[in-house]
């Protein structure tokens, strides 16, 4: 079974490289067993390409613990043993949440990929991470977009792809793959600190649900995430179509009369896309619903419905306009 899993992993990565014509890969490492396994697989793939692929490894150290340098030493020593190099970013601001750290990591990875022309970012997220992220996002009150955020592959922009080849493998199988390949595994002590919410989910919540509610809870959650993903993709396609049919050809404006004929959820997400596309503003549901309510109560008036220090949001009979303050 492990041999079959390993073959599938290699085959999938090679297939993705061929399909997208990838020549440069940036591999994001966390320092755990999934990272060590990723290095082994990527080095194997690069051997098949006779080392013609441009491959770099990046590790982001948040310095959450005093001995974080030991984990860096472990990764560096392993990289030396296989004659490859690792780039290390250190973050000195340690009093931020796990979610903010995740955003920082993705920002660093993207900026590094853009600066040094990498076309593919590979991360070591696995099936267990997917389930834990699902629970984390429920706790944060995320919508369907957040609940389906971890996918096997997607595009960061038109030029950079992100790939998570281990996403269909749980931590137990990754552990045994590392054992089979005789890889040096680092045991991270922070994984056992229950103050970290993700650890409490991993070692208490999920086992509790599995033991006392449903033995197939993890498989059912994975199935649910998959269904949510397909539904979300369908909704996003409709939002994009609606957005392009609603926008003004010359001005920064949205046809609210046409928009109001569609489902309320589509109205919310189309307006959010409008602000994100034009101003890189992320409007939450509450702000967006407030704008929609003001539109519906002032349909036939020319009126400023919202104003802040940067923008003026105006309404006339047909269009929602946004002007930038000078």
C-alpha positions, 0 to 999 in steps of 0.5 A: 500500500505504501509503495502504491501511495508513493508511486501515485505521489510521484506520478501526480507531481510529474503529471502536473509539471508536464501539464502546466509546463513547469520549469521552476519549483519553490517548496515550502517546508514546515520542518515536520515529517511531511516536509522531509517526505516532500524533499525526498519526492521532489529530489527524486522527480528532479533526478528524472529531469536530470536536475534541469528543474530549478528547485528551491526550498523555503522555511519560515521560522516564526520563532514561537519557541526558544529552541526553534534554531534546533529545528532549522539545524535539523532541516539544514543538516538534512539538506546538506546530506542530499546536497541541496540548499534551503532559504530561511526567513525569520519573523521576529514578531511572535505575538500574533495569532496562528491565522496571521502567521499563516497569512505571513507565510503565504505572503512571503512565499508568493513574494519570493516566487514572484521575485525569483520567477518560480512558477510552482509553489508546493506545500506539505499540507496533508489530509489531517491538516485539511480536517483541522483547517475545516474545524478552525474555519468553522470556529472563525465563522468562515463561509463556504469559501473558507471551509474549502480553502485547502485544495490539491491545486489552484492558481495564485495568479495567472503565472504562479500555481500552488500544489499540495500533493500530500492532501489526500494522505493522513499523518499516519501514512506520511509517518510510515512512508518516512519510516520506509524511506529511512528519513530523519523525522523531527519531533516538534514539541509545540505539537503537544502544547494544548494552548495551541487550538489546532493541537487541541482539535487534533488530540482531543476534539477529533478523537472525541468525535470519532470515539463517541459520535461517528467512527467515520467522522474524518471520512465524512468531513472530507466528503463534505468538504469535497461537495462544498468545493464543487458547490462553491466553484459553481457559485463563483462561476455564476458570480463572475458572469454576473459581475461582468454583466453588471459593471459599467464599461467606462466607470467604476460602477455596478448596475444595481438594478440588474443585480437586484434581480438575482439571488441575495447571496449572489448580490453579496458576493458580486458586490464583494468582488466589485470592491476587491477587483477595483480597490483590493478591499475585502468587505465582510458580509455585514458591510456588504449587506448594509450597502445592499439595504441602502441600495434597496431603500434608495432605488430612485434617488441620487444619494451618497449612501456611504462615505469614508476617508478614501471613497465616496459610494454614490447611488442613482437610479441604475448605478452604484458609483464609487469615487476616490477622494482626492 
